């Protein structure tokens, strides 16, 4: 702080006058008193400016030494440090540490009170998390004086955590190398029931050590059965032909660390290895005691970074090297040969079916997709007999099909209720309800060895149970045709009948052609089951140049997904994307298609855990490709937040979407609060290009070949004003 010249002169004159009457022995004391008065006046001026929205040009610097007295007694003893170091070195599945009672309880209680009294939190939701988050506490220095006066304990805690002594302590425990005291990176996250953070590895930029300090209710100990644990995932190593090692995280976690007041959990950030998630905070069951304080999991979480320029331990170019390594690991882990399920596309003309008789009629052979096979606008009697085994008759009436074709041509998407016939749907519902009543094993190896399901993985991309169709040759050897019709008994396993017989059949291919106007060349199908409290898919982009047709047949037999289950087909049941329902998102399980952006800043955002797949961004800019919020209020500039199409989990409903390059898609995590699992069948169909249509339509954005159009939707979603990172 510098004094104005006039103030210095005034103080000296006043001191001189005082010395004339009191003697020279009073010179020092008088000068000191006036100096104190001057400093007080200067502080008052600064505070007045702060209250008027003007902040001082200087920020409060972090105390590099902090106060050791803020930590628990004995923490820095050599024996204690040695013990933590050994525990860290021997931890699994990767190196991590836990320190109980890190801070003096009185300080942490004060911090908790300041947070509750003076800070606000923003609810944030993406494909990977649902949380309530404060602003970045690294920006505390920029607050005005009046605001800082409200958070003295929080400032002391931050200074203690980033003090040189504690940073050296963590460096010794973890062996991480020097940590920056200049680049602070921390925020307060609050998880209430339903909140969660899915699997990711925290690898962004210059991060070196991740940490979380819990601020749960000190007078009401957190119970393990409430959820909210930090869970760590082991990785499997695969040695490539060139000697490179690819690490793939297991779909099952192997370590779980429940929250506890004043507990610090931490680990080194390691590309392709430090995979973790935060277990959902579970809603209270009706039979559970109500004295749980609302199950509020509050914590300060953040990262220690590598030293910055000018700090001891700074290495020129290290941050760039870490970024390169991170990008390489993302590319290596981006889906390919170790992912499950693997694509299993089958072309309609790649298998031949011998002639057979269905109800006395001759059957067509399947040598190639002839014009008469799928491009005609009428069904043969055989085809109708086959389709009526599965479809509601309303969807086979020519006026209905004409309406579907018109809607799809304008919006490139459809959502159809009561799609399956009542008889088949009843059989299917009974079958799925029985399957859901049987308890599944908890671990992937047991599930895959004792049930027909396989677990989708790796978990930083998706996790669900799936079954794929049996190959065409295998079905034909068993006398189960796919071509025109079938006398295959659908009552034995109606789920497999849909997967193996109906969806791959040429009659269904023809039905899709008539409903959409597209000629389909191939199919890739899955039956999926999303378990409550476990399963999801994260946002991924479709990266092929040619658009493809995607369908989802929702067959979740339980209610409570946010919609009414309509069993009757009427005019309102046939809707385009612009009439899609708004999801309340309380239990998740809904499917979202989103637009993307095209800026370098947007691409950088995809390197955050908010979109761990590294999906490409195109089209209009978005601050986060997977951030959305179903809200009553809408953004004036972008009313739908980039959402192109959405459909909740439900019973007997079909969505049809023409998906263009770079369109994002995900299925939201299914909360344990859901009444049942999400069940569906999904299909991706190759589309034959129609050069004549493209030349005729020119640049018209409404033709079917251009994919689902954002302006056709009226779903009210708003995007966050700032990018968000998934913090645990």
N, C-alpha and C positions, 0 to 999 in steps of 0.2 A: 504494500500500500504506500503511495507517495502523497505527500501533502502539497496543496497549492502554495505558491510563493507567498501570497498575501497572508496565509494562515501561519506560515513559519515566521514572517516578519512580525505579525501581531503577537505571537507567543513570545518572541524575544523581547519585544517592547514591554510586554506585561511583566515578564520575568525581571527585566532591568528595573522597572518601577518598584517591584516588590523588594528587590535587593537594596534599594535606597533606604528603605525603612526597617528592614529586618536583618540586614547584614549579609555578607557573602556566604555565610554558612547555610543560608536558606536557598541559595541559588539552585542547587541540585534538586531539592525537594519540590521547589516551585516549578521548575522545568518539567519534572516528572508528572506533576498534577495536570499541568496544561497539556502535556502530551496525551495523557489518558483522556482528557476532555475532547481533544481534537479527534482521537481515534473513535470515541463514542459518536461524535457528530458525523464522522465519515461513515460509520456503520449504519447510522440512522438514515443517511441519505441513500446509501445502497439499498437498504430495506425498502424505503419508499419507492425507489425505482423498480424494485422487484414486484412490489404490489401493483404497480401500474403497468405490468407486463414487460418491463425492461430488466434484463438480467445483467449481472456484472460480467465483464469480458473474461474474467478469470474463473475457472472451475475449481471446485474443491478437489484437491489431489488425494489419491489413495495413499494412506500411510504405508510406506513400503515395509515397515517392521511390524505393523499391527500391534496388538497387545496380547502377549502370551497369556495374560490373566483372563482373556475371554474364553480360552479353552479349558477343558477339565483338568484338574490337578493330576499331574503324573503322566500326561499324554506324551511329553517330550523326553521322558526318561529313556535311557539307552536300551534297557531291557524290554520296555513296551514297544519301542520302535523295532527292535530286532524280531519280536514276536509277530508283529503285523507284517513285517517283510517276509518272514518264513511262510506265514499263512497265504500271503498273496502269491508267492512263488509256487506253492503246491495246490493252488485252487484249480477247479475244473468247472465247466468245459473249456474255458480260457481264463487267463489270469484276471482276478477281480478281488476286491477287498471290501470288508465291512468294519466300520468303527462305531461302536456303541458309545453313547454319551459323549459326543465330540465336543460340544459347546457347554459352557456353564448354563444350567437350566434356567436361571433367572434371566439371562440375556435372551435365550431363545423364546421364553415365554413373552418377554417384552416385544420381540420381533413379531411373534404371532399376533399379539394384540394390535400392534401398529398396522399390520397387514389387514386385519379384520376391520379396523376402524377407518382406515384412510385410503386403501387401495381398491380399485374396481377391477373386475375381470370380464373378459370378452369370451363368450362361448364360440368355439371354433370347431368346425367339422370338415374333414376331407375323407378321401377313400381310406386313409390309414389311421386316422384318429378322431376321437371326440373328446374335447377337453374344455376347461375354462382357463384362460391364460392372461397374465398381467403383461405390461410392457417389458422391454428389455431393461433389467436392473443395471446394466452397464451404463445406462444413460442417467443414472441418479445424479451425476455431477452437473448435469445441465438444468436441474430443477432450480426454481427460485428459492430464495432464503426462507420464505414463509412455508413453502412445501417441505424443505429439508428439515425444518424444525419439528415436523410431525413424524419424522422417520429416523431419529437418532440411533436407535438400536439396530435397525436394518443397515444403516451406513456402517456401524461398528462391525456388524457381522460380515458384510462384504469386504471390508478392509482386512478383517482377520483371515478370511478364506483366501484372499489373494496377497497376503503378506509374504515377505521373502522367507520368513521362518517356516510357515506352513507349506509353502510351495517346495522348499527344500525337503521338508518332511515327506511330502507325497512323492517327490522325485526319488528319494531313497527307498521308499516302500515299493514303488512300481518299477523302478529302473527305466523310466520313460525318457530321461534326459531333461534338460532345463525347461521350465515352464514360464510363460510370460506373466508378468505382473501388470503390464500396461494394457494388454488386450483382455478385458474382462468380458464374460459371456454367460449371463445367467438370467433366469426368469422364474416367476412363481407360477406353478401349475396346480390347478385344483381339479380333482377327479371326483365327481359325484356318481351315484348309481347310474350305470349305463355307459360311463366314460371308459375309454380304452385307448391303447396305442399298439399297433400291430408291428410285426417283425421288421427290423431294419438294422443297419450296422453302425450308424452315427458318423459315417465317413464323409466329411465335408471340409474342404480347405485345409486350414492349419490346426485343426483339433488334434489334441494329443491325449488328453485324459477326460473322460466323462464322469460326472458325479451327480449325486442326488442327496439332498439333506432334508429329511422328513420333518414336517411341522404338524403332524397329526395331533389330535387332542391329547395333551399330556395327562389329563385326569380321567380319560376313558381309553385304555389301551386298545390298539387296533387288533382285531381278531382275524386269524388267517382265513376263516371261511367267508369273510367279507370280500375277498379278492384283492385286487390292486397290487399284487406282488410284481417285483421286477424278475423276469424270467429269462434265463440265458440258454441259448441253443448251441449244441455241439455241431461241428462240421465234419463232413466226410471228405477225404482227399482222393482225388483221381489223378493219376500220373498220365500225362499225354505222351504221344509218340515222340515229341520233341523234348521230353523231359520236364516240361512245365507242369506245375501242380495246380489243379483246379479244386477249390474248396466249395462244397455245397452244403448249406445248413440243413440239418435234419428237420422234419416236420414236427418233431416232439422236443420240447424243452427238457433239459436235464438238471437245471438248478433253479430254485425258486426262493426269492428273498422277500418275505412279507414286510410291509412298512412298520416302522416303530418311531416314536417321537425321539428326536435328537440322534437319529442313526444316519451315518454317512455311508452310502454305497458308491463304489467307484471302480472303473476299469480302464485299461488302455484302449484307445481307438485303433482298431486294426482292420484294414481293408479286407473284406471277404471273410472275416472271422468273428468280429465282435457283435454277432447278431443277438438281439434281445427284443423283448416286448414288455408291455405293461398289461397284466391281466385285467380284464374288465372288473370294475367295482360292481358287485352284485346287488341288485335291489333286494330289499327285505322281503322274505316270504311271509305269508299271512300268519304262519305258526311261530315265527321268530319273535323274540322280545323287541319292543319298540324303543328301548333305552339304548340306542346306538349313536345318538348325536347326528343322525342323517348320513352317516358313513362318508364323511368329507375327508378325502385324502389330499392334504395340502403338502406341497414340497417346493423347495428351491432346487432347481436343476440347472445344469450348465456344463461348460467345458473349460478346461485349461488348454491354452494354445501354445504353439512353439514360440520362442522368443522373437520379438519384433526388432526391426532395425534400431540400433542404439542400445539394446539390452544385452546384458551378458549372455553368451551362448547363442547369439544370432548367427545363422548360417545363410549366406547369400545363395539364393536360388532353391532353398529347401522347400519352401511353400509350393513352388512350381513343380518340383519333383513329386511331392505328395499328391498334388492335383492330378498329375499324369498317372501315378500309380492307382489313384482312386478311379479314374476314368477307365483304365485298363481292366481293373477288377470288375467294374460294372459291365463292361463289354463281355468279359469272359463269363460273368454270371447271368447274362441277359437271356436266358431262356433256352436254349439250344439242346444239346444231346442229353443232358442230365435232368431235364425238366420232365415232369409227368403232369398231365398226359402228353404224349407225343402226338403230333398231327397224324391222322390216319385217313386222309382223303381218298375216296374211291370214285373213279369215273364211271359214269353210267354205261359206257360202252366197253368196259374192260372185262366183263364176264358174260358168258353165254349160258342161257337157261334152256334145257331141253323142252321140247313141246310136251305139254301136259293137258290134262282136262280138268276144268273147274265147272262142276254142274253140267257136264256134257259138252262144254264149249272148248274149241281148240284154243291153245295159248300161243301168243306171239313169242318169237325168239328174241333174245336180247343182244343182237349183234352190234347195233349202233343206235344212237338216238335219232331215229328217223323223224321226218316232218310229221308223218301221220301218228307218231307215237306220243308226242307231247305238245306239238304246236297247233293241233286242231282245237277248236273252241267248244267241242262237244265231247261228252264222255260216252263210251260204249256201254252196253248193258253189263258186260263183265266188270268194267271199271267201277260203275256205280254200285254193283253188288259188293265189290271189295271195299270201297270207301264207306259204304253205309255200315260196315262192321265197326267203324271207328268214329266217323264224323257225324255231327249233328246234321240232319237232313236240310236244315235251313241254309247251310253253307254250300249246298249243291244246287240250289235254285238259280237259274240264269239271271234273274233281276238282282239277286243278292251278289252274285259274282261280278256282275257289271258294276254295281256300286263299289265293291271292293277295288276293282281295277281303276275306277275313276279316282277314288280317294288316294290310292297308292301312287297313281301317276302325278298327283299334285303335291303329295307330302313325302313320298318314299318311305312311309311307315304305316303300320296298321296295328291295332290292338283289338282282339276279338274275344268276347266272353262266351262261356258255354260252348267251347269249340268241339269237344268230344261228345258223342252221342250219350244219352242218359244211361242206356244199358251198359255200355262199355265203361263210362265214367264211374258208375256205381261199383262195378267189379274192381276197377283200378283203385278206387278210394278204400274199399275194404282191404285190399291187398297192402297198400301203403300204410294204412293205419295199423295193421297187424305187424308190419316190419318195424314201425316206429315204437311199438309197445315193447319190443325186445331190446334189452339193454346192449349197446355196442361195447366192445372192449375199449380200453382207454389208449392203448399204444398202437402205433402203426404196424409193427410186425404181427401183432396178434389179430388186428383187423384184417390184414391181407392174407393171413393163413387160415382164418376161420370163417370168413365171409366172402361174398363175391365182389366186394368193393376194393378199390385201390385208392390210396391217399394221394391227392394232387400235391405237388411240391415243386420248387422250394418255397418255404413259407414267406420269404420276402417278396414273393410275387402272388402266390395264392395258396389256399389250403381248402380242400373239400374232398368228399368221397365221390368216386366216379366209376362208371362202367362204360365200356365201348362196345360197338356192335360186333357180333361174330362176323368173320370174313364171309364173303359171298360164296366161295367154294365150300366152306364148312357148312353153311346153311343148305346149299344145294345137295350135298352128300347126305343130309338128313331129311331131304324131301321137303324143305321149307322154301318155297319160291318167293321172289320179291317183285315179280314182274306185273302181273295183272291182278290176280286175286289169290286167295289162299284159304284153305280149309284148316289152317294151323289153329290149334286150340288156344285161344287167347285167355281162357280162364285160369290156366295153370300158372302163368306168370305174365300178367298184362303189361308190366313194365318192360319186360324183354320183348313182348310182342310189338310194342311201340318202337323200341330201339332196333329190333332186328328185321321187322316185317313192314310195318306201316310207313315209318318215316323214310326208309331207303327206297320205297317202292316207286315204280313208274307212275301209277295212278296219282300218288301224292305229288310227285314231281309235276305232273300235268295240272293238278289242282293249283299248285303254286304259280305255274305259268299263266293260267287263266286269270288268277287273282291279281298278279303283278304285271303281266305282260312281258316277263323275262324268260329267256330260255336258259335252263340250268344244265351245267356240264358235269358237276361232281358234287359230292356231299361228304361231310365230316361230322359225325354225331357223337353225343355224349349223354348219358343219364347221370345227373348230379344230385348229391345230397349234402346240404350245408347244415352241419350240426350246430345246435344252439350253444353259444358261448365259445365257439371254436373257429368257424369257417368264414371265408371271404374270398374275393379276388380283388387285387389292387389294379389301379388304372394302367391300362396298356393301350398302345396305339396299333391300329392295323396298318402295316407298312408296305403292302403290295400296291402296285400302280393301279390295277384293275379293281373296281368295286366288287363286293360280294354280298350275297343275300344271307342274313342271319335271322334265325327264328329261335324263340324261347317259348316252350310249352310249360306253363306253370301248373304244377300238380301238388301243391302243398295242401294237405287235407285239413289243417287246423286254421282257425280264424285269428283275428287280432293283428293282422298285418297293416291295418290302416285303411282298409277298404271294406265295403260290403260285398259279400259273396253272392253274386247274381247267378241263379241257375236257369233263368228263363232268357231266351234270345228274343230281342225286339230291336226296333230301329236304333235305340240308344246304345245297344251293345256293340255296334259297328262304328268305330271312331277312328279318326286320323290322329296323328301325333299332336295336333294343335288342341285336341280335347283330352289330352292325357291327364290323369288324376294327380293331385299334389300329395306327396307323401309326408306324413308327420314325422317319420324317421325314428320313432321311439324304440322300435325293436330291430331296425335295420332290415336286411334281406331284400331290399329293392335293387333294381338294376338301372344303371344310368349310362346314357351315351352323351358325350360332351364334345363341344368344339375345342379347338386349340388356338394358340397364338403363333407368331412368326418372328419374334424378336430374339436377339441374343440373350437379353435379360430373362425372357421366358425359358429359354433352353437351360440357362444356369439354374433356374428354379427346379428343373427336373432332376438336378443332381442332389436335391435335398430329400430327406426321408419322406416328404410329402408325396413324392412320386418316385419310389426307388427303382422303378423299372427303366428309367431313362427314356421314356417314350418321347418320340419326336413331337415338336410343336409346329403347327402351321396355322394359317387363317388369321383371325383377329386376335390381338394380344390379350392374354389373361394373366393376372398376377400370380395365379397358382392354378394349374390345369385341373386339379381335383378338388379345389375348394368350392363348396356350395353351401347354401343355406336355404331351407324351405321356410319362408317368412311371409308375413302379411305385407310388409313394406317391400317395395321394389326399387331397384336402382334406376334412376331416370335415363341413364345412358345405355343400360343393358339389362332389360327387365328379366331375362331368363338366366343370367349368369353363365351363359354358354351351354346350358343343358339343351340337348336336341330331342331327347326322348327318355322317358322314365316309365317303368312299370314295377309295381310292388309285387311281392310274393303273394300268391293266391291260388285258388282252385280253378282248374279247367279254363285257363285263359292263354291265348296265343299272341305273341308279338312277332311282327315281321318288320325288319329294318334293312334297308339297303345302305351298307356301310362303305364310306369312302376312305381313301388313304388318310392316315393320321388321326382319324376320329378315335377319341378315347372311350373306353368302356370299362365298367367295373360293377361288381356286386357287393353291396355294403355288408360289412360284418353283421352276423346274426347274433343279437344279444341273447344271453341266457334267459332274459325275461320273456322271450317269445314263447308262445304256447306250444310250439312244435318246431321241427326242423323245416328248412326250406327245401322242397323237391322240385326238380324241373328236368326237362330234356332240351338240349340246345343243338342247333345245327348250323353249319356254315356251308353255303352252296356257291360253287363257282358259277359265274354268269357269262354267257356267250355275248361277245360284243356285237352290236348291230350298227354297222357302218352307215347304212341308209338312214337310220333314225338320227344318228349323230349329225350327219350332214343336213338333214331336214330341220332339226331343232336348233342348230347353231349354238349360240351362247345362252340359250334359255336355261335358267337355273332350276326349272321345275321338272325337267324330264327325269325319268326313272334312273337313267344312267349316271346321274350326278350325286346320288347319295342323299341321305336325309338332310333336309334343309332347316337351318336354325330358325329362320324367320317364320316357319310354319308352326312352331310350338308356342303355346301360351302358358307354359308352366312357369310360375313365378319363383325363380331362384335368384339370389343376389350373391355376388362375389365379394370376398373380403377386400378391404381397401388397401391392405398391405399383404405381402407374401408372408406365409407362416412356415415355421419349421416344426417338425414333430419332436417335441421335447418330452422327456419322461420325468 
